[in-house]
């Protein structure tokens, strides 16, 4: 064995080992890519919305016929999973559906299980329930005026509007709907032509605005939701606010129409969200309005105003526009309708003008039947409630009923009908006064800004003024500079105590020492062979001189056996190190996830109002993925490379002491390179992390509002926005890898200097360095380049991984709701509450600090009373109930239930 053969071979092995060490990571990435591509492929193969060309009769631009021609439509439902009886499929189905006995499923009645021999097939009755369809719909709505679609619950009214806008699949007949060439629609906006080119649409819906039954709103201001991409026209905008009765609601919001409403309109009541969605349709230039039950979530006065001022053709705003309204308020709307359509079990039961139906003697009968059906539904709900309270297996229902009968107070006095009528008339008069407020929103906003500027001594024209009030969603926080020590400490302490890290570092040093010993054994082997061959020409004594007592054939096996044994020991230590450290990583992931989940679950409602859903999802998905999979791995690689670099410096300086002078310069060079790279890559990674959450929030918004977006034919706007968000997310990602290439080039140049200096020192010391030692030192100096690059790169990756911990910690410290459990002093008795007596005194509740929604509410409720909470939309009815449950904590005042102040007890007890 010669030095040139041994160390050349070992150097090649070193390069191969560096590659093989990272092969498991490569396989993991390839597996993840395969699984991800498979999931994307499965998603792209899902059923698509039926093309407009295959279901709509193409019309000229002058024609706007609306309706159906002998049409049958059904909802497209993805097939349910079916288990096979084969061995492979059965085992997979069982593994996927069975719930482990030691896992709790508290929200499920029973664990879902599947037998390999029992197929998961649909019940025919269940099939009928899932695939609801419209059959033989033949109707043509008159243009202009109000058309009403009515019928019992579940009869297909909402499905009829969904079918018009293309959400149902046409199986027979045709849909009559105004269409246009999409290229003509985007002709005025050339920037959207590239988006339109991505699709193969030949037709697009024209002149249709859609108000869904569940209002869809974006996380933006009220004004932006109403404009919906349309240019701002002050007169039209003010008239829309008036006819939709939004003026009184805007006056109670802190920033008027510039107030952000949060995701899914979370800061607005149900009626307010419905009227903002209605205002969006009315403000648009569309001539056909499809409105799904916009009157269901508003009070009687507001509903009457919307009907008379908005839905009818009395105002200039609605002149010549067609309005199709789905409603249960048939008695209120019918006198003003031009057309009536009654649905029943997916079919048209009756249609025609009210005059024609009245002449045929069918109008009174159908109205009476619908009113009777509503009364039956209400009485059924009432009886179900009573039965639910009375029927209890353990008999507690009967005990509660007796307690109420014995303790109930005398019934409260009933106010006279005349007094109630006077109050109702006064309420309507005040409502109309606020609705017809002549002050425009621009004037109101200017006065509000002027007042804020005077209070805070700011310039009212400064750009910061728009962000002072009404901004609900704050810019996502982003740390700057080095990752704080507290972040590192959070993760390291979650992995284990000081003994855990001491043991891990000790095992790591021991492993590196064994690796160096294995390579040094080659040097001993080469030195032994060299000394033996130099002693004489008798080849039979060479190995014996090297290893006494061994024959010439046994000596190579001895050296090789020891080399292999040392390698096996290093493998064993490495496996133990991996197992030990990753057990700590699993513990850290569980601890951090538990803390994050607990903090988010117990956060105050304000946190969810102000935090987009995408930010929360990012913490639980992307950041936790980094914590689970890469943080400990990068820490271990970084520590291994540090120990390897230290060993290289030690070996080279031990062989050539003169190298110590070069080492100082080399260390300074690497520190300078690393300083620039770390500062840039750290901030780029933070930008990349922050750029992902707007994209996730946008996707969640678009999924909820896809039917409205398609009906308004604004898909190209949102596709453009999504592509811009993706570009914004890709820019820092691209720059992160560009910075890595910058690092690689400079590290290679610096490492070449190290190898050259080491070789030069060895050449200058040939008089006293043997070939084995020279090869040993030179071999390690050649691996220095890659090791040093990974020291800097892995440290950067560790900081990037700590950025994930940093972002998780931001949500660990959010404001929390009150304690779940009562203190010993304030814990209520086990039988509390024994009485339903409730006393509220001077209750003030605020969603936003300084902006109360309940103003000094005081009332007393006796045990056994049934109380109805009434008021117009946005009056605070739901807020009062949430205050009773302490979903919103009272700012002032108190609520006393059966003698106990609910603010002093734990939430679970309450």
C-alpha positions in Angstrom: 0.0 0.0 0.0 1.5 3.3 -1.2 0.6 6.8 -0.1 -0.3 7.9 -3.6 -2.7 5.0 -4.1 -4.2 5.1 -0.6 -4.9 8.9 -0.2 -6.0 9.4 -3.8 -8.5 6.6 -3.2 -9.6 8.0 0.1 -10.0 11.5 -1.3 -12.3 10.1 -3.9 -14.2 8.3 -1.2 -14.5 11.6 0.8 -16.2 13.2 -2.2 -18.5 10.3 -2.6 -19.3 10.2 1.1 -20.3 13.9 1.1 -22.7 13.0 -1.7 -24.0 9.8 -0.1 -24.6 11.6 3.2 -27.1 13.8 1.4 -28.7 11.1 -0.7 -31.5 10.4 1.8 -32.4 14.1 1.6 -32.5 13.9 -2.2 -34.7 10.8 -2.0 -37.0 12.5 0.5 -37.3 15.6 -1.8 -38.0 13.3 -4.8 -40.7 11.5 -2.9 -42.3 14.7 -1.7 -42.2 16.0 -5.3 -43.9 12.8 -6.6 -46.6 13.0 -3.9 -47.2 16.7 -4.6 -47.4 16.2 -8.3 -49.8 13.3 -7.8 -52.1 15.5 -5.6 -52.0 18.3 -8.1 -52.8 15.9 -10.9 -55.7 14.5 -8.9 -57.0 18.0 -8.3 -56.7 19.0 -11.9 -58.7 15.9 -12.9 -61.7 17.0 -10.8 -64.9 17.8 -12.7 -64.9 21.3 -14.2 -67.8 23.7 -14.4 -69.7 23.1 -17.6 -68.5 25.3 -20.5 -70.8 28.2 -21.2 -71.0 27.3 -24.9 -72.5 23.8 -24.2 -75.4 25.1 -22.1 -76.3 28.6 -23.2 -78.1 29.7 -26.4 -75.8 32.3 -27.9 -77.5 35.7 -28.2 -76.7 38.9 -29.9 -75.5 41.9 -27.9 -78.9 43.6 -28.3 -80.8 40.5 -27.1 -81.0 39.8 -23.3 -83.4 36.9 -22.9 -83.3 35.2 -19.5 -84.6 31.8 -18.6 -84.6 28.1 -19.5 -85.9 26.0 -22.4 -87.0 22.6 -21.2 -83.9 22.4 -19.1 -82.8 19.8 -16.6 -79.8 20.5 -14.4 -78.0 18.8 -11.6 -75.2 19.5 -9.1 -71.9 17.8 -10.0 -70.8 15.8 -7.0 -67.3 14.1 -6.7 -67.6 10.3 -6.3 -67.3 8.9 -2.8 -64.4 6.6 -2.1 -65.1 2.9 -2.7 -63.1 0.2 -0.9 -62.2 -2.9 -2.8 -62.0 -6.4 -1.5 -58.5 -7.1 -2.7 -55.7 -7.5 -0.2 -53.8 -4.4 -1.1 -56.8 -2.1 -1.5 -58.5 -3.5 1.6 -55.5 -3.0 3.9 -55.0 0.5 2.6 -58.7 1.3 3.1 -58.6 -0.1 6.6 -55.4 1.8 7.5 -56.9 5.0 6.2 -60.2 4.8 7.9 -59.7 3.0 11.2 -59.1 5.2 14.2 -56.6 4.1 16.7 -58.0 3.1 20.1 -55.5 5.3 22.0 -56.5 8.4 20.0 -59.4 10.5 21.2 -62.1 11.7 18.8 -64.3 13.8 21.1 -66.1 15.5 18.3 -67.2 12.3 16.6 -70.0 10.0 17.8 -68.1 6.9 16.9 -64.9 6.1 15.1 -65.2 5.5 11.3 -64.2 2.1 10.3 -64.3 0.1 7.1 -63.9 -3.6 6.5 -61.9 -4.8 3.6 -64.7 -7.0 2.5 -67.4 -4.3 2.8 -67.5 -1.8 -0.1 -68.2 1.8 0.7 -71.1 2.2 -1.8 -73.8 4.9 -1.9 -77.3 4.1 -0.7 -79.7 4.8 -3.5 -81.7 7.1 -1.2 -78.5 8.9 -0.2 -77.7 9.3 -4.0 -81.0 11.1 -4.5 -80.3 13.4 -1.6 -76.8 14.3 -2.8 -77.6 14.8 -6.5 -80.4 17.3 -6.2 -81.6 18.3 -9.7 -83.9 20.7 -11.5 -86.3 18.9 -13.9 -88.0 20.3 -17.0 -87.6 24.0 -16.2 -89.3 26.0 -19.0 -89.5 29.7 -18.1 -88.6 33.0 -19.6 -88.4 35.9 -17.2 -89.7 39.3 -18.5 -87.1 42.0 -19.0 -87.5 45.0 -16.7 -89.3 45.0 -13.4 -89.3 42.5 -10.5 -89.7 38.8 -10.8 -90.2 36.7 -7.7 -89.1 33.1 -7.2 -90.8 31.5 -4.2 -91.4 28.0 -2.8 -90.9 25.9 0.3 -87.5 25.4 1.9 -85.4 23.0 -0.3 -87.6 23.4 -3.3 -84.8 24.6 -5.6 -85.1 28.4 -5.5 -81.4 29.1 -4.9 -80.4 26.3 -7.3 -82.4 28.0 -10.0 -80.2 31.1 -9.7 -77.1 29.0 -9.5 -78.2 27.3 -12.7 -78.5 30.6 -14.5 -74.9 31.6 -13.6 -73.5 28.2 -14.5 -72.9 26.5 -11.2 -75.1 23.5 -12.1 -74.6 21.0 -15.0 -77.1 21.1 -17.8 -78.2 17.6 -18.9 -81.1 18.6 -21.2 -82.4 21.7 -22.8 -80.9 25.1 -22.9 -80.2 28.1 -20.7 -81.2 31.5 -21.9 -78.6 34.0 -20.8 -77.0 37.2 -22.3 -73.4 36.4 -23.4 -70.6 38.1 -25.2 -67.1 37.4 -26.6 -64.7 37.6 -23.7 -62.1 39.4 -25.9 -64.6 42.2 -26.4 -65.1 42.5 -22.7 -61.4 43.0 -21.9 -60.7 45.1 -24.9 -60.7 48.2 -22.7 -58.1 46.6 -20.4 -55.2 45.3 -22.5 -53.3 44.2 -19.4 -55.7 41.3 -19.0 -55.2 39.8 -22.5 -52.5 37.5 -21.3 -54.8 36.2 -18.6 -57.6 35.6 -21.1 -55.2 33.8 -23.4 -54.6 31.2 -20.7 -58.2 29.9 -21.1 -60.1 28.6 -24.1 -63.4 30.4 -23.3 -65.4 31.3 -26.3 -68.3 32.9 -24.4 -68.6 35.0 -21.2 -71.6 36.0 -19.1 -72.7 39.5 -19.9 -74.8 42.1 -17.9 -75.4 39.8 -14.9 -74.9 40.7 -11.2 -75.4 38.0 -8.6 -76.1 38.2 -4.9 -75.6 34.8 -3.2 -77.7 33.6 -0.3 -74.5 33.7 1.8 -73.0 37.1 1.1 -69.4 36.9 -0.1 -67.2 39.9 0.8 -63.5 40.5 0.5 -61.1 41.5 3.2 -61.2 45.2 2.2 -63.0 48.4 3.0 -66.8 48.7 2.5 -66.3 51.1 -0.4 -63.9 48.7 -2.2 -66.4 45.9 -1.8 -69.2 47.9 -3.2 -67.2 49.3 -6.2 -65.9 45.8 -7.0 -63.5 47.2 -9.7 -66.0 49.7 -11.1 -64.9 53.4 -11.4 -66.1 55.6 -8.5 -69.0 57.9 -9.3 -70.0 59.9 -6.3 -73.7 60.5 -7.1 -74.3 56.9 -8.1 -72.4 55.6 -5.0 -74.4 57.8 -2.6 -77.7 56.7 -4.2 -76.7 53.1 -3.8 -76.0 53.6 -0.1 -79.4 55.2 0.3 -81.5 52.6 -1.5 -79.6 49.8 0.3 -80.2 51.5 3.7 -76.4 51.5 4.5 -76.1 55.1 5.7 -77.1 54.3 9.4 -74.7 51.4 9.5 -71.8 53.5 8.2 -72.4 56.1 10.8 -71.8 53.6 13.6 -68.6 52.3 12.1 -65.4 54.0 13.2 -64.2 54.9 9.7 -67.5 54.9 7.8 -67.2 53.3 4.4 -63.4 53.2 4.8 -63.7 50.7 7.6 -62.1 47.3 6.8 -64.6 44.5 7.3 -62.1 41.6 7.8 -62.2 38.2 6.1 -65.7 37.0 5.2 -67.0 40.3 6.5 -66.5 39.1 10.1 -67.0 42.6 11.6 -70.4 43.1 10.1 -73.7 41.5 11.1 -75.5 39.1 8.7 -77.9 41.8 7.5 -75.1 44.3 6.9 -73.1 41.8 4.9 -76.2 41.0 2.8 -76.8 44.7 2.1 -73.2 45.4 1.1 -73.4 42.5 -1.3 -76.7 43.9 -2.6 -75.1 47.3 -3.0 -72.2 45.8 -5.0 -74.8 44.4 -7.5 -76.8 47.6 -7.7 -73.8 49.8 -8.1 -72.5 47.7 -11.0 -73.5 48.5 -14.6 -75.2 45.1 -15.1 -78.7 45.2 -16.3 -79.8 41.9 -14.8 -79.7 41.3 -11.0 -80.0 37.8 -9.6 -80.7 38.3 -5.8 -81.0 35.3 -3.5 -83.1 36.1 -0.4 -81.5 39.5 0.5 -84.6 40.3 2.8 -84.2 37.3 5.1 -81.5 38.9 7.3 -82.9 42.4 7.7 -85.7 43.8 9.9 -89.1 44.7 8.6 -88.5 48.4 8.2 -85.3 48.0 6.4 -86.8 45.2 4.2 -89.7 47.5 3.2 -87.3 50.3 2.3 -85.1 48.0 0.2 -88.1 46.6 -1.6 -89.6 50.0 -2.4 -86.4 52.0 -3.1 -84.0 49.4 -4.5 -85.7 46.4 -6.0 -88.5 48.3 -7.9 -88.0 50.5 -10.9 -89.0 53.6 -9.0 -85.5 55.1 -8.7 -83.4 56.3 -11.6 -80.8 53.8 -10.5 -83.0 50.8 -11.3 -84.7 52.1 -14.5 -84.8 49.4 -17.1 -83.0 46.8 -15.0 -84.3 43.2 -14.5 -84.4 41.9 -10.9 -85.1 38.3 -10.1 -85.6 37.9 -6.4 -85.7 34.7 -4.4 -87.7 35.3 -1.2 -90.0 33.9 1.5 -91.6 37.4 2.0 -94.2 36.6 -0.6 -97.0 38.7 0.9 -94.8 41.8 1.0 -93.3 41.5 -2.4 -96.1 40.0 -4.5 -98.2 43.3 -5.0 -95.2 44.8 -6.8 -94.1 41.8 -8.8 -94.3 41.6 -12.6 -93.8 37.8 -12.6 -94.2 34.9 -10.1 -92.5 31.5 -10.2 -93.2 28.9 -7.6 -90.8 26.0 -7.2 -91.5 22.6 -5.6 -89.1 19.7 -5.4 -86.9 20.9 -8.2 -89.8 21.6 -10.6 -91.8 24.6 -11.6 -95.2 24.3 -9.8 -96.6 27.5 -11.0 -95.6 30.5 -13.1 -97.1 33.6 -14.6 -98.0 37.2 -14.0 -99.9 37.9 -10.7 -102.8 39.3 -12.7 -103.0 36.1 -14.8 -102.7 33.8 -11.8 -105.4 35.9 -9.9 -107.7 35.7 -12.8 -107.3 31.9 -12.9 -108.0 31.7 -9.2 -104.7 30.2 -8.3 -102.9 33.1 -6.6 -104.7 33.1 -3.2 -104.4 29.3 -3.0 -100.7 29.2 -3.5 -100.0 32.1 -1.1 -102.1 30.4 1.5 -100.3 27.1 1.0 -96.9 28.8 1.4 -97.9 30.6 4.5 -99.3 27.4 5.9 -96.1 25.6 5.2 -94.1 28.3 7.1 -96.4 27.9 10.1 -96.0 24.1 10.1 -92.2 24.5 9.9 -92.2 27.0 12.8 -94.5 24.9 14.9 -92.4 21.8 14.2 -89.2 23.6 15.4 -91.0 24.8 18.5 -92.2 21.3 19.4 -88.8 19.8 18.7 -87.3 22.3 21.1 -89.8 21.4 23.8 -89.3 17.7 23.3 -85.5 18.1 23.4 -85.8 19.8 26.8 -88.2 17.2 28.2 -86.9 13.9 26.9 -83.7 13.0 28.7 -82.6 9.5 29.4 -81.5 10.1 33.0 -84.6 12.0 34.0 -83.0 15.4 34.3 -85.5 16.9 31.9 -88.4 16.1 34.2 -86.5 17.6 37.2 -85.8 20.8 35.3 -89.4 21.1 34.2 -90.6 20.7 37.8 -88.1 23.3 39.0 -89.3 25.8 36.4 -92.9 25.2 37.2 -92.3 25.7 40.9 -89.9 28.6 40.7 -91.3 30.5 37.7 -92.3 34.1 38.4 -95.6 35.6 37.4 -95.8 36.3 33.6 -94.6 39.8 32.7 -97.2 42.4 31.7 -98.0 42.6 28.0 -97.7 46.1 26.6 -100.7 47.3 24.5 -100.7 46.9 20.8 -101.2 50.7 20.4 -98.1 51.4 22.4 -96.1 48.9 20.3 -97.4 50.5 17.1 -96.4 54.0 18.2 -92.9 52.8 19.1 -92.6 51.0 15.7 -93.7 54.1 13.8 -91.2 56.2 15.7 -88.4 53.7 14.9 -89.3 53.7 11.2 -89.3 57.5 11.2 -85.8 57.7 12.8 -84.5 55.0 10.4 -85.7 57.0 7.4 -84.0 60.1 8.8 -80.7 58.4 8.9 -81.1 56.5 5.6 -81.8 59.8 3.8 -78.8 61.6 5.3 -77.7 64.2 2.8 -74.1 64.3 3.9 -72.0 62.3 1.5 -69.4 59.8 2.6 -66.6 61.9 1.2 -67.7 64.8 3.4 -68.1 62.6 6.4 -64.6 61.1 5.9 -63.1 64.5 5.5 -64.7 65.8 8.7 -63.6 62.6 10.5 -60.0 63.0 9.4 -60.0 66.7 10.3 -61.2 65.8 13.8 -58.6 63.1 14.2 -55.8 65.4 13.0 -56.9 68.1 15.5 -56.9 65.6 18.3 -53.5 64.1 17.5 -52.0 67.4 16.1 -51.2 65.9 12.7 -51.4 67.2 9.2 -54.8 66.0 7.8 -53.4 65.7 4.3 -50.6 63.3 5.4 -50.7 59.8 4.1 -50.5 58.3 7.6 -54.0 59.6 8.3 -55.7 57.0 6.2 -54.1 54.2 8.4 -55.1 55.7 11.8 -58.7 54.7 11.8 -60.7 51.9 10.2 -57.6 49.7 9.5 -58.5 46.3 10.9 -55.8 44.1 9.3 -52.4 45.3 10.2 -49.2 44.8 8.1 -47.7 41.5 9.0 -45.0 41.9 11.6 -41.5 41.1 10.4 -38.4 41.0 12.6 -35.1 42.6 11.5 -31.5 41.7 12.2 -30.1 38.6 13.9 -32.5 36.0 15.2 -32.9 36.8 18.9 -31.5 34.5 21.6 -34.9 34.0 23.0 -36.0 32.3 19.7 -33.0 29.9 19.8 -33.7 29.2 23.5 -37.3 28.4 22.8 -36.4 25.6 20.4 -33.4 24.3 22.2 -35.3 24.1 25.5 -38.2 22.4 23.8 -35.8 19.7 22.5 -34.5 18.9 26.0 -32.5 20.0 29.0 -28.8 20.9 29.2 -27.9 17.2 29.6 -29.6 16.4 26.3 -27.4 18.9 24.4 -24.3 17.9 26.3 -24.8 14.3 25.4 -25.5 15.2 21.8 -22.4 17.3 21.4 -20.3 14.6 23.1 -21.6 12.0 20.7 -20.9 14.3 17.8 -17.3 14.9 18.8 -16.8 11.2 19.4 -18.2 10.4 16.0 -15.9 12.9 14.3 -12.9 11.6 16.2 -13.6 8.0 15.0 -13.9 9.3 11.4 -10.5 11.0 11.7 -9.1 7.8 13.4 -10.4 5.8 10.4 -8.5 8.0 7.9 -5.4 8.2 10.2 -5.4 4.4 10.2 -4.7 4.5 6.5 -1.7 6.8 7.2 -0.4 4.2 9.7 -0.9 1.4 7.2 1.0 3.4 4.5 3.8 4.3 6.9 4.1 0.6 8.0 4.3 -0.5 4.3 6.9 2.2 3.5 9.2 1.3 6.4 8.9 -2.4 5.6 9.8 -2.0 2.0 12.7 0.3 2.8 14.3 -2.3 5.3 15.4 -4.7 2.6 14.5 -6.6 -0.5 13.1 -9.8 1.0 9.5 -9.5 0.2 8.5 -12.3 2.5 9.5 -10.3 5.6 7.8 -7.0 4.7 4.5 -7.6 6.4 6.1 -9.5 9.2 8.3 -6.4 9.9 5.1 -4.3 9.8 2.9 -6.6 11.9 4.7 -9.3 13.9 3.2 -12.7 14.0 1.2 -12.3 10.8 1.9 -13.9 7.4 2.2 -12.0 4.2 -1.4 -13.0 3.2 -2.8 -12.2 6.7 -1.4 -8.7 7.1 -3.6 -6.9 4.5 -6.6 -8.5 6.1 -5.5 -7.2 9.4 -5.3 -3.6 8.2 -8.5 -3.8 6.3 -10.4 -5.5 9.1 -9.4 -2.7 11.6 -10.4 -0.1 9.0 -13.8 -1.7 8.5 -14.3 -2.1 12.3 -13.6 1.6 12.9 -16.0 2.4 10.1 -18.7 0.2 11.7 -18.2 2.0 15.0 -18.6 5.4 13.4 -21.8 4.2 11.7 -23.1 3.0 15.1 -22.3 6.2 16.8 -23.9 8.2 13.9 -27.1 6.1 14.1 -27.3 6.6 17.9 -26.7 10.3 17.5 -29.5 10.6 14.9 -31.9 8.7 17.0 -31.1 10.6 20.1 -31.3 14.1 18.6 -34.4 13.4 16.5 -36.3 12.1 19.5 -35.6 15.6 21.0 -36.8 17.2 17.7 -40.1 15.3 17.9 -40.6 16.4 21.5 -39.9 20.0 20.4 -42.4 19.8 17.6 -45.1 18.5 19.9 -44.3 21.1 22.5 -44.3 24.1 20.1 -47.4 22.9 18.2 -49.3 22.4 21.5 -48.3 25.9 22.7 -49.2 27.5 19.3 -52.5 25.6 19.1 -53.4 26.5 22.7 -52.5 30.2 22.1 -54.6 30.5 19.0 -57.6 28.6 20.4 -57.8 30.8 23.4 -57.1 34.0 21.6 -59.5 36.9 21.9 -62.1 37.5 19.1 -60.2 40.7 18.1 -57.2 38.5 17.1 -59.4 36.6 14.5 -61.0 39.8 13.3 -57.6 41.5 12.6 -55.7 38.4 11.4 -56.2 37.0 7.9 -56.8 33.3 7.8 -53.8 32.8 5.6 -51.4 34.0 8.3 -52.8 31.5 10.8 -52.7 28.7 8.2 -49.1 29.6 7.3 -48.0 29.1 11.0 -49.7 25.7 11.3 -48.5 24.4 7.9 -45.4 26.0 6.5 -43.7 27.1 9.7 -44.6 23.9 11.5 -43.3 21.8 8.6 -40.0 23.6 8.8 -39.9 22.9 12.6 -40.8 19.2 12.1 -38.6 18.3 9.3 -35.6 20.5 8.8 -34.7 22.4 12.0 -33.0 19.6 13.9 -31.5 18.2 10.7 -29.8 21.5 9.8 -28.6 22.0 13.4 -27.0 18.5 13.3 -25.4 19.1 9.9 -24.1 22.5 11.0 -22.6 21.1 14.2 -21.0 18.2 12.2 -19.5 20.6 9.7 -18.1 22.9 12.5 -16.4 19.9 14.1 -15.1 18.7 10.7 -13.7 22.2 10.0 -12.0 22.3 13.4 -10.5 18.9 12.8 -9.2 20.0 9.4 -7.5 23.1 10.9 -6.1 21.0 13.7 -4.7 18.3 11.4 -3.2 20.8 8.9 -1.6 22.9 11.6 -0.3 19.8 13.4 1.4 18.7 10.2 2.5 22.1 9.0 2.7 24.6 11.9 3.4 27.5 9.5 -0.2 27.2 8.3 -1.4 28.9 11.5 -0.5 32.3 10.1 -2.6 31.6 7.0 -5.4 30.3 9.1 -6.0 33.7 10.7 -6.4 35.3 7.3 -8.6 32.5 6.1 -10.9 32.7 9.1 -11.2 36.5 8.6 -12.1 36.0 4.9 -14.7 33.4 5.7 -16.2 35.6 8.4 -16.5 38.5 6.0 -18.1 36.4 3.3 -20.5 34.8 5.8 -21.4 38.2 7.3 -22.6 39.6 4.0 -24.4 36.4 3.0 -26.2 35.9 6.3 -27.5 39.5 6.5 -28.9 39.3 2.9 -30.3 35.7 3.1 -31.9 36.2 6.5 -34.0 39.2 5.4 -34.8 37.6 2.0 -36.1 34.6 3.8 -38.3 36.7 6.0 -39.6 38.5 3.0 -40.4 35.2 1.4 -42.2 33.9 4.5 -44.3 37.1 4.7 -45.1 37.0 1.0 -46.8 33.6 1.3 -49.6 34.6 3.7 -51.3 37.1 1.3 -51.3 34.4 -1.3 -53.0 31.9 1.0 -55.5 34.6 2.1 -56.3 35.4 -1.5 -56.9 31.7 -2.3 -59.2 31.2 0.7 -61.2 34.3 -0.4 -61.5 33.2 -4.0 -62.6 29.7 -3.1 -65.5 31.1 -1.0 -66.6 33.7 -3.7 -65.9 31.7 -6.9 -69.6 31.6 -7.8 -70.0 35.4 -7.4 -66.7 36.0 -9.4 -67.9 33.8 -12.2 -71.3 35.4 -12.3 -69.9 38.9 -12.5 -67.4 37.7 -15.1 -64.4 39.1 -13.2 -62.3 36.0 -13.3 -59.5 37.7 -15.2 -59.2 40.4 -12.5 -58.6 37.8 -9.8 -56.4 35.6 -11.9 -54.2 38.6 -12.5 -54.1 39.4 -8.8 -53.3 35.8 -8.0 -50.4 35.7 -10.5 -49.1 39.0 -9.2 -49.1 37.5 -5.7 -47.3 34.4 -6.9 -44.7 36.6 -8.6 -44.3 38.6 -5.3 -43.7 35.4 -3.5 -41.3 34.0 -6.1 -39.0 37.1 -6.1 -37.5 36.7 -2.7 -37.3 32.9 -3.2 -35.3 33.4 -6.4 -33.0 35.9 -4.6 -32.4 33.5 -1.8 -30.9 31.0 -4.3 -29.0 33.7 -6.1 -27.4 34.7 -2.8 -26.5 31.0 -2.3 -24.7 30.9 -5.7 -22.9 34.1 -4.7 -21.7 32.4 -1.5 -20.6 29.2 -3.4 -18.4 31.1 -5.8 -16.6 33.0 -3.1 -16.2 30.0 -0.8 -14.6 28.0 -3.6 -12.1 30.8 -4.3 -11.2 31.0 -0.6 -11.0 27.3 -0.2 -8.7 26.9 -3.2 -6.4 29.3 -1.3 -6.4 26.9 1.7 -5.6 23.9 -0.4 -2.8 25.7 -2.2 -1.3 27.0 1.0 -1.4 23.5 2.6 0.2 21.9 -0.4 2.9 24.6 -0.5 3.7 24.1 3.2 3.9 20.4 2.7 6.3 20.8 -0.3 8.5 23.1 1.9 8.6 20.4 4.6 9.4 17.3 2.6 12.6 16.8 4.5 10.8 15.7 7.7 7.2 14.8 6.6 6.6 11.3 5.5 4.3 10.6 2.5 1.5 9.1 4.6 1.3 12.2 6.8 1.5 14.5 3.9 -1.3 12.7 2.1 -3.4 12.6 5.2 -3.1 16.5 5.7 -3.6 17.2 2.0 -6.7 15.0 1.8 -8.4 16.9 4.6 -7.4 20.3 3.2 -9.1 19.4 -0.1 -12.4 18.6 1.7 -12.1 22.0 3.5 -13.8 23.9 0.7 -17.1 21.9 0.9 -17.1 21.7 4.7 -16.6 25.5 5.1 -19.3 26.3 2.5 -21.8 24.1 4.4 -20.8 25.7 7.8 -21.9 29.1 6.5 -24.8 27.8 4.4 -26.1 25.6 7.2 -25.8 28.4 9.7 -27.9 30.5 7.3 -30.4 27.7 7.0 -30.6 27.4 10.8 -31.3 31.1 11.0 -34.0 30.7 8.3 -35.4 27.8 10.3 -35.4 29.9 13.4 -37.3 32.4 11.4 -40.1 29.8 11.4 -39.9 29.5 15.2 -39.8 33.3 15.3 -43.0 33.6 13.4 -44.7 30.9 15.5 -43.7 32.7 18.7 -45.4 35.8 17.4 -48.7 33.9 17.8 -47.8 32.3 21.1 -47.9 35.7 22.7 -51.3 37.0 21.3 -53.9 38.4 23.7 -55.7 35.5 25.5 -59.2 35.1 26.7 -60.0 34.7 30.4 -59.1 31.7 32.4 -61.0 28.5 31.7 -61.3 27.5 35.4 -62.6 29.5 38.3 -60.4 30.3 41.3 -61.3 28.6 44.5 -62.7 31.8 45.9 -65.1 32.4 43.0 -65.9 28.8 42.0 -69.8 28.5 41.7 -71.6 25.7 43.4 -72.1 22.4 41.5 -75.9 23.1 41.2 -75.4 26.6 39.8 -77.4 28.1 38.2 -80.5 27.0 40.1 -82.5 30.0 38.8 -82.6 31.8 35.5 -82.7 35.3 37.0 -80.4 37.6 35.1 -79.3 41.2 36.0 -77.3 43.4 33.6 -76.1 46.7 34.8 -74.4 49.5 32.8 -73.0 47.0 30.3 -70.5 48.4 27.7 -69.0 46.1 25.1 -66.3 47.0 22.5 -65.0 45.1 19.6 -62.5 47.9 18.8 -61.0 49.8 21.8 -62.8 53.1 22.2 -65.7 52.2 19.9 -68.5 50.7 22.0 -71.3 48.6 20.3 -73.4 48.3 23.5 -73.8 51.5 25.5 -74.6 51.1 29.2 -77.2 48.4 28.8 -79.2 47.7 32.0 -82.0 45.2 32.4 -83.4 42.5 34.7 -84.9 39.2 33.7 -86.9 37.1 36.2 -86.6 33.4 36.3 -88.9 31.6 33.8 -89.4 34.6 31.5 -89.0 34.3 27.8 -87.2 37.3 26.3 -87.1 38.4 22.7 -84.2 40.6 21.7 -85.3 42.9 18.8 -83.7 45.6 16.8 -82.7 46.6 13.3 -79.7 45.2 11.6 -76.5 46.1 13.4 -78.3 47.2 16.6 -76.2 44.8 18.8 -78.5 41.8 19.2 -75.8 39.2 18.5 -73.3 41.3 20.5 -75.5 41.1 23.6 -75.7 37.3 23.3 -71.9 37.1 22.8 -71.4 39.2 25.9 -73.6 36.8 27.9 -71.3 34.0 26.8 -68.2 36.2 27.4 -67.1 35.6 23.8 -66.6 39.4 24.1 -65.5 40.6 27.5 -67.4 43.6 28.9 -65.5 46.8 29.0 -67.7 48.2 31.8 -70.6 47.0 33.9 -71.5 43.5 35.0 -73.7 40.6 34.3 -75.1 38.6 37.2 -76.7 35.2 36.6 -78.4 33.6 39.6 -76.4 35.8 42.0 -73.0 35.1 40.4 -71.0 37.7 38.5 -70.1 35.8 35.4 -66.9 37.9 34.9 -65.3 36.4 38.0 -65.8 32.7 37.1 -64.0 30.5 34.6 -65.2 30.2 31.0 -65.7 26.4 31.2 -67.8 26.9 34.4 -69.8 29.6 32.5 
